[in-house]
Amino acid sequence: MKKNLLVTTNRKNENSVSGFSNETVDYPYNKCVVASDASKKLDFLFLVIETLQINATDSLFLNAKNIGLSNDFSSRVQFWKMRCSNPLRKSYTFSSLSSDQINSLVELISLMAEKLYPLIRQLLSSKESKTLNNERWFLFSSRLKSLISERMNMQRTYVATLLSQDNNEFFRELLVILSLSCGPGGANRLKASLYHQT
């Protein structure tokens, strides 16, 4: 995952990462195409959210209802089908996400990232003791690897590599993406990273 895909936009309040805004900005996405790794990136971001929060699925559906996305998440089966557009899944559906589905998933990830920001900041912090940070990373990476093993196709080389690596670079990149998805403009920053200009 390349860092240059993380496109930033101006924040209304540079000193704040709180106060989720459901406000959207019209960008010329009609001149863009969905990135080939968009479904994979979104699915892995949800895996990180599930790693950070117990019973995250229930919370996801409740928050989707609270921000008016109940029609997009009318059932767990529909949500599962959207996530199975990730080609690394065991149950890959050979489908692609529509622009509306991407918008809904982005809004939900941004909201959940906002709520989980204190935990995300702890994992990314360099101010705490190395021992404490290592303990947190061990618990986080162990849980995330368990979810990956459970849901992803273990015959894929990419998946096997993720589970064998000890440097957690990819997991750290996912946490950085979630941190950038918080606050005013967060949803737009995440959405911008899912498109390529044609």
C-alpha positions in Angstrom: 0.0 0.0 0.0 1.6 3.3 -1.1 1.6 6.3 1.1 1.0 8.6 -1.9 -2.5 7.2 -2.2 -3.4 9.0 1.1 -4.7 12.3 -0.4 -5.3 14.9 2.2 -7.7 17.8 2.1 -8.0 21.0 4.1 -9.6 20.6 7.4 -12.1 23.0 8.8 -10.3 22.9 12.1 -6.7 21.9 12.0 -6.4 21.5 15.7 -9.2 19.0 16.1 -9.6 15.3 15.2 -12.9 15.0 17.0 -16.4 15.9 16.1 -17.3 13.6 13.2 -18.8 15.5 10.3 -21.1 13.7 7.9 -20.7 16.6 5.5 -19.6 15.6 2.0 -17.8 17.6 -0.6 -18.4 17.2 -4.3 -15.2 16.1 -5.9 -15.0 15.3 -9.7 -15.0 11.5 -9.2 -16.8 11.2 -12.5 -13.3 11.6 -14.0 -11.8 8.9 -11.8 -11.9 5.1 -11.6 -12.0 3.0 -8.5 -8.6 1.8 -7.6 -8.0 -1.9 -8.1 -7.2 -2.4 -4.4 -10.2 -0.4 -3.1 -12.3 -3.4 -1.9 -9.3 -5.0 -0.3 -8.3 -1.8 1.5 -11.9 -1.2 2.8 -12.2 -4.8 4.0 -8.9 -4.8 5.8 -9.9 -1.5 7.5 -13.0 -3.2 8.8 -10.9 -6.1 10.1 -8.8 -3.6 12.0 -12.0 -2.0 13.5 -13.1 -5.5 14.5 -9.7 -6.1 16.1 -9.9 -2.9 18.2 -13.5 -3.4 19.3 -15.3 -6.4 20.6 -18.7 -7.0 19.0 -17.8 -4.4 16.3 -20.3 -5.8 13.9 -23.2 -4.8 16.2 -21.7 -1.4 16.7 -21.3 -1.0 12.9 -24.9 -1.7 12.2 -26.0 0.7 15.0 -23.8 3.5 13.8 -24.9 2.9 10.2 -28.5 3.4 11.3 -27.6 6.5 13.3 -26.1 8.3 10.3 -28.9 7.2 7.9 -27.2 4.3 6.2 -29.7 1.7 7.3 -30.9 1.1 3.7 -27.3 0.3 2.7 -26.9 -2.1 5.6 -30.3 -3.7 5.7 -28.9 -7.1 6.6 -25.7 -8.7 7.7 -25.8 -10.8 4.5 -25.7 -7.7 2.4 -22.8 -6.3 4.4 -21.0 -9.6 4.1 -21.5 -9.6 0.3 -19.9 -6.1 0.1 -16.9 -7.2 2.1 -16.5 -10.4 0.0 -15.7 -8.2 -3.0 -12.2 -8.4 -1.6 -10.5 -10.9 -3.8 -8.4 -12.2 -0.9 -11.5 -13.5 0.9 -12.2 -17.2 1.2 -15.7 -16.4 -0.1 -14.8 -14.0 -2.9 -18.0 -13.1 -4.8 -16.3 -11.9 -8.0 -18.2 -8.6 -7.7 -17.2 -5.0 -7.5 -18.4 -2.2 -5.2 -20.6 0.5 -6.7 -19.8 4.2 -6.0 -22.8 4.3 -3.6 -21.5 1.3 -1.7 -18.0 2.8 -1.4 -19.5 6.1 -0.1 -21.5 4.2 2.6 -18.5 2.1 3.6 -16.2 5.2 3.8 -18.7 7.1 5.9 -19.0 4.2 8.3 -15.3 3.6 8.6 -14.7 7.3 9.2 -17.2 7.3 12.0 -15.9 4.1 13.6 -12.3 5.5 13.3 -13.4 8.6 15.2 -14.8 6.5 18.1 -11.7 4.3 18.2 -9.1 7.1 17.8 -7.8 6.9 21.4 -6.9 3.2 20.9 -5.4 4.0 17.4 -3.3 6.8 18.9 -2.0 4.5 21.6 -0.8 1.9 19.1 0.9 4.6 16.9 2.4 6.6 19.8 6.1 6.7 20.2 6.0 8.5 23.6 5.2 5.4 25.7 7.7 2.9 26.9 8.9 0.4 24.3 7.8 -2.5 26.5 4.2 -1.3 26.8 4.0 -0.5 23.1 5.3 -3.9 22.2 2.7 -5.6 24.5 -0.1 -3.6 22.8 1.2 -4.5 19.4 1.5 -8.1 20.2 -2.2 -8.2 21.4 -3.3 -6.2 18.4 -1.4 -8.1 15.7 -2.2 -11.5 17.2 -6.0 -10.7 17.1 -5.8 -9.2 13.6 -3.8 -12.2 12.3 -6.4 -14.5 13.8 -9.2 -12.7 11.9 -7.1 -12.8 8.7 -6.5 -16.6 9.1 -10.2 -17.1 9.7 -11.5 -15.1 6.8 -8.9 -14.9 4.1 -7.8 -17.4 1.5 -4.6 -19.0 3.0 -3.5 -20.2 -0.4 -2.9 -16.7 -1.6 0.8 -15.8 -1.3 -0.1 -12.2 -0.1 -2.1 -13.5 2.8 0.6 -16.0 3.8 3.2 -13.2 3.7 1.0 -11.0 6.0 0.8 -13.7 8.6 4.5 -14.5 8.5 5.8 -11.0 8.8 6.9 -9.7 12.2 7.5 -6.0 11.4 3.7 -5.2 11.3 4.4 -2.6 8.5 1.1 -3.3 6.7 -0.9 -3.3 10.0 0.7 0.1 10.9 -0.3 1.5 7.5 -3.9 0.5 8.1 -3.9 2.2 11.5 -2.4 5.4 9.9 -5.2 5.3 7.3 -7.8 5.0 10.0 -6.3 7.9 11.9 -6.4 10.1 8.8 -10.0 9.1 8.3 -11.0 10.8 11.6 -12.5 14.2 12.1 -13.7 16.9 9.6 -12.6 15.9 6.1 -11.6 12.4 7.2 -14.2 10.6 5.0 -13.1 12.7 2.0 -9.4 11.8 2.6 -10.3 8.1 2.7 -12.5 8.3 -0.3 -9.8 10.1 -2.3 -7.4 7.3 -1.6 -9.8 4.8 -3.3 -9.9 6.4 -6.7 -7.4 7.0 -9.5 -7.8 9.9 -12.0 -8.2 8.9 -15.6 
